Amino acid sequence: MKSQSRFISLLSDYGFKTVFANESDTTFLKRALQALIQSKVPIQQIEFLKNNFSGLTKEARGGVYDLVCKDETGNVFIVEMQLGHYKNFIHRAKFYAFQKFNTMVAKGAYRFENLTPIYCIGFLAESIFHQSKAYYHFGTLQNQFGEEMDRQITHIMVEIAKFEKQANEIKTDLDKLIFLMKNLESIEGADQLPQFLTEDWIELAMEKLDKSKMSIDERADYEMMMARNASIIEMLKEKEREKIAGQAEKRGEKRGEKRGEKRNALKTAKKLKDMNFEIDIIMRATNLTKEEIDKL
């Protein structure tokens, strides 16, 4: 990402958390969620929920959401950001949605009344659905005729790399949001701003991400997070190199490969833990559970 640009990218961890997870002012988040679910009804209130969860059994895997919240009607929103290419992202999204669904079902009686909708939203910096030209995907459960069977869980995927609209083509709030996410880092001054970027909810986000308006503490937090991200990227590259080397040495020995991958994950997690990274970041980087990391 461009370190000399005026604005911090919304696709960065810092940018995403600063704007989407801003608990002191949810104006941007409410407008963005309304656009993403294609609702004509404004969202009035947002409540942030606990973003980490445990497995349903002792052996089951837990996880960490980038962001999870609900509105005044009970609609639940799970929002995930994926910067690198991850072809199995849809499976992770299903896992997260089903995990939240399980917590809604009344324990013991398996009662399915009064379930509120779950929207699982994924922002993908890279494309994974290469068979489609669409950059916005809205998926519910449908039959073989394309007729909707159920929409209690809705998956929304935005492939930002596919978005090619120019400023004069932007009409909807959804397109304004995606344009901002893709192009904010390249905007250098007010004279470059398209008219729609002066709307209050967008100006709020841009002010939060304007480096020139950051306090000393905010700037320190930003620089620290960027340093951490760089360290994680290097750790993951090292992990991938070790994995490839291990596969070359043990081709065809599946058990050996799995043990090697586990050792590499534990090794990476130990390094990140020694560097005082947060548990949720280590979990996301290594796919280890909180319990496994706590034992290191």
C-alpha positions in Angstrom: 0.0 0.0 0.0 1.2 3.6 -0.7 2.9 4.8 2.5 3.1 8.4 1.2 -0.6 8.8 0.3 -2.7 11.3 2.3 -5.4 8.8 3.2 -5.1 5.4 4.8 -6.7 2.6 2.7 -10.0 1.2 3.8 -8.6 -2.2 2.8 -6.0 -2.0 5.6 -6.7 -3.5 9.0 -6.3 -0.1 10.5 -8.6 1.6 8.0 -11.3 -1.1 8.3 -11.4 -1.1 12.1 -11.2 2.6 12.4 -14.2 3.3 10.1 -16.3 0.1 10.1 -15.8 -0.7 13.8 -16.1 2.9 15.1 -18.3 2.4 18.1 -18.4 6.1 19.0 -20.1 7.0 15.6 -21.8 4.3 13.5 -23.1 6.7 10.8 -20.8 5.2 8.1 -21.4 1.6 9.2 -25.2 1.9 9.1 -25.2 3.5 5.7 -22.7 0.9 4.3 -24.7 -2.0 5.7 -27.9 -0.6 4.3 -26.3 -0.4 0.9 -24.7 -3.8 1.1 -28.0 -5.6 1.9 -29.9 -3.5 -0.7 -32.5 -2.2 1.8 -34.6 0.9 1.3 -35.1 1.1 5.1 -32.4 3.1 6.9 -30.7 1.3 9.8 -31.4 3.3 13.0 -29.2 1.6 15.6 -26.2 -0.7 15.7 -25.0 -2.9 18.6 -21.5 -4.3 18.4 -21.3 -8.0 19.5 -18.4 -10.1 20.7 -16.2 -10.9 17.7 -14.6 -14.2 18.9 -16.4 -17.5 19.5 -15.6 -20.9 20.8 -16.4 -24.3 19.1 -19.7 -25.9 20.0 -17.8 -28.9 21.4 -14.5 -29.3 23.1 -12.9 -30.6 19.8 -14.6 -28.1 17.5 -12.7 -25.1 16.1 -13.5 -21.6 17.2 -12.7 -18.4 15.4 -12.6 -14.6 15.2 -14.9 -12.4 13.2 -13.5 -9.1 11.8 -16.7 -7.5 12.8 -20.1 -8.7 14.1 -23.1 -6.5 15.0 -26.8 -6.3 14.9 -29.4 -3.6 14.2 -32.6 -2.6 16.0 -34.7 -5.3 14.4 -32.2 -8.1 15.3 -30.6 -8.5 11.9 -27.1 -9.9 12.4 -24.2 -8.7 10.3 -20.9 -10.6 10.0 -18.3 -8.5 8.1 -15.0 -10.0 6.9 -12.1 -8.5 5.0 -9.8 -10.7 2.9 -6.8 -8.9 1.5 -4.9 -11.8 -0.1 -6.2 -14.4 -2.5 -8.1 -17.2 -0.7 -10.1 -19.4 -3.0 -11.9 -21.1 -0.1 -13.2 -17.9 1.4 -16.8 -18.9 0.8 -16.3 -21.9 3.0 -15.0 -19.8 5.8 -18.0 -17.5 5.4 -20.4 -20.4 5.6 -18.6 -21.7 8.8 -19.0 -18.3 10.4 -22.6 -17.9 9.4 -23.6 -21.4 10.6 -21.8 -20.8 13.9 -23.9 -17.7 14.5 -27.0 -19.6 13.3 -26.4 -22.4 15.9 -26.3 -19.8 18.7 -29.7 -18.6 17.7 -31.4 -22.0 17.8 -33.0 -22.6 21.2 -30.8 -25.0 23.2 -32.3 -28.4 24.0 -35.5 -28.1 22.1 -34.1 -27.4 18.6 -36.7 -24.7 18.1 -36.4 -22.7 14.8 -39.1 -20.0 15.4 -38.3 -16.3 15.4 -34.8 -16.6 13.9 -33.5 -13.3 12.7 -31.7 -12.9 9.4 -27.9 -13.3 9.2 -26.0 -11.3 6.6 -22.5 -12.7 6.1 -20.6 -10.0 4.2 -17.1 -10.5 2.6 -14.9 -7.8 1.1 -12.4 -9.4 -1.2 -9.5 -7.4 -2.4 -8.8 -10.1 -5.0 -11.2 -12.0 -7.2 -12.2 -15.6 -6.5 -15.3 -16.1 -8.7 -13.5 -16.0 -12.0 -16.5 -17.4 -13.9 -18.5 -14.3 -13.1 -18.0 -10.7 -14.3 -20.1 -9.4 -11.4 -18.3 -7.6 -8.6 -21.2 -7.8 -6.1 -22.8 -11.2 -5.2 -26.0 -11.6 -3.2 -26.8 -15.2 -2.4 -29.7 -17.0 -0.7 -30.9 -20.6 -0.7 -32.5 -21.3 -4.1 -33.9 -24.3 -5.9 -32.9 -25.5 -9.4 -35.2 -23.0 -11.0 -33.6 -20.0 -9.2 -36.6 -19.7 -6.9 -35.8 -18.6 -3.4 -36.4 -21.2 -0.7 -35.0 -19.4 2.3 -33.1 -16.2 3.1 -32.5 -16.5 6.8 -28.8 -16.6 5.9 -27.6 -14.3 3.1 -24.1 -14.3 1.7 -22.8 -11.1 0.2 -19.5 -11.0 -1.5 -17.8 -7.9 -3.0 -14.8 -8.5 -5.3 -13.2 -5.1 -5.2 -10.6 -5.9 -7.9 -13.5 -6.3 -10.5 -14.9 -2.8 -9.8 -14.1 -0.6 -12.8 -16.7 2.1 -12.7 -15.4 5.7 -13.1 -16.5 8.6 -10.8 -19.1 9.8 -13.4 -20.7 6.4 -13.4 -21.3 6.2 -9.7 -25.0 6.4 -8.8 -25.8 4.1 -5.8 -24.6 4.1 -2.2 -23.2 0.6 -2.9 -21.0 1.9 -5.8 -19.9 4.9 -3.7 -18.8 2.5 -0.9 -16.8 0.2 -3.3 -15.3 3.2 -5.2 -14.1 4.6 -1.8 -12.7 1.3 -0.7 -10.8 0.8 -4.0 -9.6 4.4 -4.7 -9.3 6.3 -1.4 -5.6 5.6 -1.0 -4.9 7.2 -4.4 -6.7 10.5 -3.6 -4.2 13.2 -2.7 -6.3 16.3 -2.2 -9.7 17.9 -2.0 -9.5 19.1 -5.6 -9.5 15.4 -6.7 -12.7 14.5 -4.9 -15.8 13.5 -6.9 -18.9 15.2 -5.8 -20.4 12.1 -4.1 -17.4 11.9 -1.8 -18.6 15.0 0.0 -21.7 13.3 1.4 -21.6 13.3 5.2 -21.2 9.6 5.8 -18.3 9.4 3.4 -16.7 12.6 4.7 -16.8 11.1 8.2 -14.8 8.1 7.0 -12.3 10.1 5.1 -11.7 12.4 8.1 -10.9 9.3 10.2 -8.4 8.1 7.6 -6.8 11.4 6.8 -3.2 11.1 8.1 -2.8 14.9 8.4 -5.6 15.0 11.0 -4.4 12.1 13.1 -3.3 12.8 16.7 0.2 11.7 17.8 -1.3 8.6 19.6 -3.4 7.7 16.5 -0.4 8.0 14.3 1.6 5.8 16.6 -1.2 3.2 16.6 -1.3 3.3 12.8 2.4 2.9 12.4 2.4 0.0 15.0 -0.3 -1.8 13.2 1.4 -1.4 9.8 4.6 -2.8 11.3 2.7 -5.7 12.7 1.0 -6.4 9.4 4.4 -6.4 7.7 5.7 -8.9 10.3 2.7 -11.1 9.8 3.1 -11.1 6.0 6.7 -12.1 6.3 5.8 -14.8 8.9 3.2 -16.2 6.5 5.7 -16.1 3.6 8.2 -18.0 5.7 5.4 -20.5 6.7 4.5 -21.1 3.1 8.2 -21.6 2.1 8.6 -24.2 4.9 5.4 -25.9 3.8 6.6 -26.2 0.2 9.9 -27.5 1.4 8.2 -30.0 3.6 6.0 -31.2 0.8 9.0 -31.7 -1.5 10.7 -33.8 1.1 7.6 -35.8 2.1 5.6 -36.0 -1.1 2.7 -38.5 -0.8 3.1 -38.8 3.0 -0.1 -37.1 4.1 0.3 -37.6 7.8 3.8 -36.2 7.7 2.6 -33.2 5.8 -0.1 -32.5 8.3 2.3 -32.8 11.2 4.7 -30.5 9.4 2.0 -27.9 8.7 1.0 -28.1 12.4 4.6 -27.6 13.5 5.0 -24.6 11.2 1.8 -23.1 12.5 2.9 -23.5 16.1 6.3 -22.1 15.3 4.8 -19.1 13.6 2.3 -18.6 16.5 5.1 -18.8 19.1 7.0 -16.0 17.2 3.9 -13.8 17.0 3.1 -14.4 20.6 6.6 -13.5 21.7 6.2 -10.2 19.7 3.0 -9.5 21.8 0.5 -9.8 19.0 -3.1 -10.0 19.9 -4.6 -13.5 20.2 -7.2 -12.9 17.5 -4.5 -11.8 15.0 -2.5 -15.0 15.7 -5.5 -17.2 15.3 -6.3 -15.6 12.0 -2.7 -15.9 10.8 -2.1 -19.5 11.8 -5.6 -21.1 12.0 -4.8 -22.4 15.5 -7.3 -22.3 18.3 -7.0 -19.9 21.3 -6.4 -23.0 23.5 -3.5 -24.1 21.3 -1.9 -20.6 21.4 -2.4 -20.2 25.2 -0.3 -23.4 25.7 2.7 -21.9 23.8 
